[in-house]
Amino acid sequence: MSSATLGHPVPPPPTATAAPPKPRRARLWWAALAAVAAVAAAVPIATTPASAESNGGVRVMPLGDSITDGFNVPGGYRIELWQRFTSGGYRIDFVGSQFNGPSSLGDHDHQGHSGWTIAQIDANVVNWLRATNPRTVLLHIGTNDMYGDTSGAPARLATLVDRITNTAPNADVFVATIIPKSGADNQVRGYNAAIPGIVQSRAAAGKRVHLVDMYRALTLSDLADGVHPNATGYRKMAVAWYDALRLVPGSIGGDTPPTTAPPTTAPPTTAPPTTPPPSGGCRVAYTVNAWGNGLTASVSVTNTGSTPVNGWALGFTLPSGQTITSGWNASYSPSSGAVTARNVSYNSTIAANTSVDIGFQATHTGNAGRPSAFTLNGTACAVA
């Protein structure tokens, strides 16, 4: 700060000889200057850039609290998610008023706010949406609401989702269950249990809302401090987001990623599993919750054999008129007709006499029925 700024002359520097006492006004000026310097030293430098990064791609807003910001690992899940977009041939423009992360994250914009609750996000989200006009919103919020009385958290989330869809009706909104939290599992489970109903009722009303089961993607061992993920946990979050996004046409720029050079040989119709089907067989429990022209399917796949399955593919045929719009704990291809659900990175093994739970959301044109048969790695399963 220059002397011209404050309108006072700068006193000469002290010398080895005694200087006469400073006038009272000069002493006050020096004290004020020292106070300003102390305050400036205490204020962190803002990380928001003068202008947002943009590459003209599909605008995606990562929205939430410190887990979106990337506490412990600056950039958080956005690092791996960006890299998957890049390797998959998608051109994505992260949007938001915040900015952080390493150089390996090609776009640092986001809308994550450390310590914020659902209500705080809700109070600001309209302005953020109007400023950035996202095509897709990734919402993970509620961890900071898991203190004290948590009973009102689902209602607050429902209000927030409605505000987002009313402000940005053409955006696809991916609503995640929150990740595990040490010492608060009952609260987290209770809150997460309400989220599928919030999503289903909005989807039934024609809103472009999709569920992402983030809770099952991580365990407590994936947390750095009992609340925030470590690097492995953030990578698992990225995989869950990426798998969900790829199931919703247009949410990241198209039904399928752009292709490069064609393969020299035709690919196999299904990816070969790393182990044969279980010797003792398999069992599938399939539950449908339908409304209007939508439904959700919860699928439990049990390995009834005596050896683990490492790498699995569940085959089934959807009834005519059903189309998968989003899913969790598996990747689904294609979205209708004869579908194959394949494991994702965190649930590739089904140990003997254990199960893996997957599911999806779908639209239908009047037939909300269930598939009649299932195969696990090519072998027919019993239907529970």
Secondary structure, 3 states (H helix, E strand, C coil): CCHHHHCCCCCCCCCCCCCCCCCHHHHHHHHHHHHHHHHHHHCCCCCCCCCCCCCCCEEEEEEECHHHHCCCCCCCHHHHHHHHHHHHCCCEEECCCEECCCCCCCCCEEEECCCCCHHHHHHHHHHHHHHHCCCEEEEECCHHHCCCCCCCHHHHHHHHHHHHHHHCCCCEEEEECCCCCCCCHHHHHHHHHHHHHHHHHHHHCCCCEEEECCHHHCCHHHECCCCCECHHHHHHHHHHHHHHHHCCCCCCCCCCCCCCCCCCCCCCCCCCCCCCCCCCCEEEEEEEEEECCEEEEEEEEEECCCCCEECCEEEEECCCCCEEEEEECCEEECCCCEEEEECCHHHCEECCCCEEEEEEEEECCCCCCCCCCEEECCEECEEC
